[in-house]
Amino acid sequence: MAWKDTLLDAKYRGLVFDCQVWDDDAERSAVEHVRPFVDGAQMEDMGRGARKMKVKAIFFGNDYEARLQAFVKALEEPGAGELVHPVFGPVKAQLLPWHIGHEADNVDAATVEMTFAESNLAKPLFERSLPGQKAAGIADKSEAARAGAGGVLGDEAAKSKNPLALAKASLEAVRGLKMQSRDYITSGVDAVSAPGGWVRDVAGLVSGIVDLRGFDAASLMSDYMSISKLLTTAILLPGFGFSSSSSGGSGDGSFGGSSATDLAPGREADVVQAHVELEAALGKAEAAQTVLAAEAETPTLSPPEIEAVAADTRTGIESSITTYRRLYPIEQSRRVTEPLKDVALAVQDAASAIIEARPPLVDRQVENPACLRLLAHRWYGDHTRAPELLRLNRPMRDPNFLTPGEVLRGYAN
C-alpha cells in the first residue's frame, strides 16, 4: 500500500502527533471583467491563495496529558512554524483557530482540532529590480575589483627585488595617462613608496578620460566607442610592453622555467601595465554603466548596439583577467579575477534587463507609400516614434520616400 510505504509522521514544530482527519482546501483568486451589453464575463486569474489545512489530532494513553501540554505549548508560540503533512511533506504554516476536546466516554484521551494556513510566497513582493538599478550596481563591483588589485600590487611592491625599476615604470605609466587626462592632479607618488596613492592616481586619471565625454543622449554609442578607443590606447605605454618572460605562460604559474614569484627582467613593467589594463577595463565598465543608465531612462540605442557595448566591456575585462592569471599565482590572481567576473556579469545583467524591458523586435512590411513619420503614425498612432524607426533601421535608403514592399524593423508595440 502507498500509505504503508510513503506516509510521513505528522509533526508541528518538531512534535509528532497522531491525526484522525486532515482536510486540505485551496482557492484561486480571480477578477471578473464584464462589458456593458455583452453576455458573459472574462475571468482574470490572479493566482492561488494560501492553502488551508484542517487537522484533527488525538492524544491518548496514560501519558497523554504530558504530551498534550507540550503540544499546546508549541501551538501557543507566535509566528509560522514547520508543519509536516503526512502525504505532501513539510510546509511553512501559520496556526489559525484551534480547539481541544475531552469526552467522558474517551478516558485518557483528548482531541485537538486545528486550522493551518500555508505561509509561503512563490516570490517576495518587489523582488524585481529595475534596469536602471542593475546598471547602478556596476560601480560597487568595480570598487571590489580595484581594492583587490591594489592589495596584489602592494604585496608585489613589498617583495620586489628591483624596486627602482618598479617605481620608474609606475611613474612612466602615470605620465602616459596624464597626456590624455590633463585635468586630474596626481599626488606624484610611485607604486613602491605609496602603492595606495598610486592606485588612486591611476583610477582618477582613467575616470578623467571617461569624463571627457558628456554622453549626450543623441550620441551615446559614438561617445562610448570614443572612450573605448582612448582606454585601449592608454594601456599601450611607451617603452613598457609585456616581457618575454610573461608571454609564454603555461597556465600553472610558471614563466620560462622560473616560478611566478621570481622577478624576471621586465616583470616590474608587466606588473604596472597589468594594473593599468585593469583600470582601463574598469573605465570601460564605468562608461558602460553611464550608457546603460541613460538607456534605462530614455531609449536611444537599438538592442544590437546595447549588446555591442556590453560585449566590448566584457572583452576588456576578459583581457585583464587573462593578464593577471599569466602574471600571478592562482591564489593571488583570484583576489582580482573573481571581482572582475562580478563586474562582467553585472554589465551583462544590466544590458539584458534593458533589452528585455522593451517590446520584441519584429519585421514589418510597408504597405503604402509614406515617409517615416507617417509610417510611425500608421504603425503606432504616434508620429514622434519616427526617430526610433530610423535608429532601428540604419542605414536607411531614404526615410522620406518609403515604397510598398520595403521591410523595416520595429518594436511590436
Buried (B, 14 or more C-beta within 10 A) or exposed (E): EEEEEEEEEBBBBEBEBEBEEBEBEEEEEEEEEEEEEEEEEEEEEEEEEBBBBBBBBBBBEEEBEEBBEEBBEBBEEEEBBEBBBBEEEEBEBBBEEBEBEEEEEEEEBBBBBBBBBBBEEEEEEEEEEEBBEBBBBBBEBBEBBBBBBBBBBBBBBEEBEBBEBBBBBBBBBBEBBBEBBEEBEBEEBBBBEBBBBBBBBBBBBBBBBBBBBEBEBEBBBEBBBBBBEBBBBBBEBEEBBBBEBBEEBEEEBBBBEEEBEEBBEBBBBBBBBBBBBBBBBBBBBBBBBBBBBBBBEEBBBBBEBBBBBBEBBBBBBBBBBEBBBBBBBEEBBBBBBEBBBBBBBBBBBBBBBBBEEBEEBEEBEBEEEBBBBBBBBEBBEEBEBBBBBBBBBEEBEEBEEBEEEBEBEBBEE
